[in-house]
Amino acid sequence: MSELAHPFAMSLAAASKHVKVLEQAGLIRRSIQGRTHVCALDPAPLAEGRAWLSAYERFWSERLDALDALFPPEIEIDDDADHRG
């Protein structure tokens, strides 16, 4: 666990808490070999989350595109025109 904590400038206790949260979320698997805790990433839950977010991305993209179509294109205004007199 200390190898995980070292690059992030955090205490061993903080790293342990983070690992436990990731383990409970199913994002990592941990096995204990003697005094060594071996952690491995499990990408499957991330793929499920990405699929869920993708559906919402399509949903909001379609809604925002429809909203955008309701408004005329922006008109550029020359800010310097007021100062030329």
Helices and strands as residue ranges (DSSP letters): H 2-5, G 6-8, H 12-24, E 28-33, E 36-41, H 44-69, H 81-84
